[in-house]
Amino acid sequence: MSLYVEGLSKELHSDPNKMAEFQEVMRQQLESSMQAELEKLLSTAKGAEAEVSKKDFEGFRKLFQRFLQVKGPSVEWAKINRPPEDSIQPYDKIKAKGIPDNIADSLNKLVVVKLNGGLGTSMGCKGPKSLISVRNENTFLDLTVQQIEHLNKTYNADVPLVLMNSFNTDEDTKKILQKYTHHRVKIHTFNQSRYPRVNKESLLPVAKHMAMTGENADVWYPPGHGDIYASFYNSGLLEQLIAEGKEYIFVSNIDNLGATVDLYILNHLVSQPNGKRCEFIMEVTDKTRADVKGGTLIQYDGKLRLLEIAQVPKAHVDEFKSVTKFKIFNTNNLWISLSAIKRLQEQNAMDMEIIVNPKTINGGLNVIQLETAVGAAIKCFDNALGINVPRSRFLPVKTTSDLLLVMSNLYSLEAGSLNMSERREFPTTPHVKLGSSFTKVQEYVTRFESIPDMLELDHLTVSGDVTFGKQVSLKGTVIIIANHGDRIDIPAGSMLENKIVSGNLRILDH
């Protein structure tokens, strides 16, 4: 460090006013440089792409501006309070109201929105995650369409399905949608925004032009599901649905197989008097030790607010993870007023905390993605409410361990919905932990000749080179560990109850 820079650094640290002035100058320079880079990128875009990119970049610029202005944690721990009792209602209380005969009228005001921007890369698949087969050759998307079609037929209703795609999933999803042409479901799509990834050191975009092919493809990213509000509004679809008489959307992740339309919650939503109508309902459920990182609801500055682990000061992370202090977590099943989204977008009043997501691309380049979460907007809506729903409404498939559960006889499939088998004596699902040999779907499939009977299973851990024959039954706690270099074949028809299997067990054909 030169003597001049060293002297300047000491001077700034000794004078808070000069430090603040210096930081403000740096912030303005970064904003100006980012604006110049975005304009360069935009100049290389053509036609319709330029129009879309212009809207996207405006959203990104605002997010980047806020990112530069944020100082310190977004919450003060001392100001966190438990939500008032009436702000998180038990599901049984909502259910007790029953369903009126005219529920079809309420259904005709509803739109189902599925967050469909994710790829299946974590499970070793290419393309949209929604196109992975999860049950009887049905994909996440198949099951969703079946659920809504059944709803429309049963109640003679007109509930449309809307998919929020990303630039990663849009093309493949639209190709597959052709097969649903004759189903009794109107399907709409819109794309979430496309933002440039930012170099962690320079805080400037790593993108050099608008092309998204080859090596340049990973310089762009979809900015988290909090982008739903802006991209839905910008697409024109929000306005179109309001004109058609739609009033609410039910939003959920497409990989949450428990997120079906709940008629009791819908009835509660539409039966409130006009002045007290809920504009936002978040479904929460009881936290277990597997959910300690999940966002929770708190009371903050007089508003119901979502608290995510990323916002928690380090000194309080263990407290946040406590299942006794913070007993519920967000399932990301949300019911939101369409007119409220329109109002908040037009007033530029949608305020969501920024999530800074670090990534490494292009063989070692450190970048950051600025993202937001859809549930974080709860504090912006009037009369927001949490409903503590049964665990069965949270059934995400993030890993092959989750996939094993939903493919098993623990669940029955009816009209696209998975229901816990009545023959299961416990209300909770088993804890399943499959090792690295099962991580990718293609490899996972080859290791099971058929899915084991798991009705009486509490816990399963599998590690190493293990395969399962047909009609295997697992009960109680089962641990199967093949040491490095060994292989374990569980013979067809085996019944393992409270067993530990290790070493080398190989059944050879002869």
MOGIWO-V491867 format. One record per run of one state. SS is the DSSP state (2 for helix, 1 for strand, 0 for the rest). FROM is the first residue (numbers start at 1). TO is the last residue. If there is no record, write none. Layout:
# MOGIWO-V491867
SS:FROM:TO / SS:FROM:TO
This chain:
# MOGIWO-V491867
0:1:2 / 2:3:14 / 0:15:15 / 2:16:43 / 0:44:46 / 2:47:69 / 0:70:76 / 2:77:79 / 0:80:80 / 1:81:81 / 0:82:84 / 2:85:87 / 1:88:90 / 2:91:95 / 0:96:102 / 2:103:107 / 0:108:109 / 1:110:116 / 0:117:118 / 1:119:119 / 0:120:120 / 2:121:123 / 0:124:127 / 1:128:128 / 2:129:131 / 0:132:132 / 1:133:135 / 0:136:137 / 1:138:139 / 2:140:155 / 0:156:159 / 1:160:165 / 0:166:169 / 2:170:180 / 0:181:186 / 1:187:191 / 0:192:194 / 1:195:196 / 0:197:197 / 1:198:199 / 0:200:204 / 1:205:205 / 0:206:213 / 2:214:219 / 1:220:221 / 0:222:224 / 2:225:235 / 0:236:236 / 2:237:243 / 0:244:247 / 1:248:253 / 0:254:255 / 1:256:256 / 0:257:262 / 2:263:270 / 0:271:273 / 2:274:276 / 0:277:279 / 1:280:286 / 0:287:288 / 2:289:291 / 0:292:295 / 1:296:300 / 0:301:302 / 1:303:307 / 0:308:308 / 2:309:311 / 0:312:313 / 2:314:321 / 0:322:327 / 1:328:337 / 2:338:346 / 0:347:354 / 1:355:361 / 0:362:364 / 1:365:371 / 0:372:373 / 2:374:380 / 0:381:384 / 1:385:388 / 0:389:390 / 2:391:393 / 0:394:395 / 1:396:396 / 0:397:399 / 2:400:407 / 0:408:410 / 1:411:414 / 0:415:416 / 1:417:420 / 0:421:430 / 1:431:434 / 0:435:435 / 2:436:438 / 0:439:440 / 2:441:446 / 0:447:447 / 1:448:448 / 0:449:452 / 1:453:453 / 0:454:456 / 1:457:463 / 0:464:464 / 1:465:468 / 0:469:472 / 1:473:482 / 0:483:486 / 1:487:490 / 0:491:494 / 1:495:503 / 0:504:504 / 1:505:505 / 0:506:510
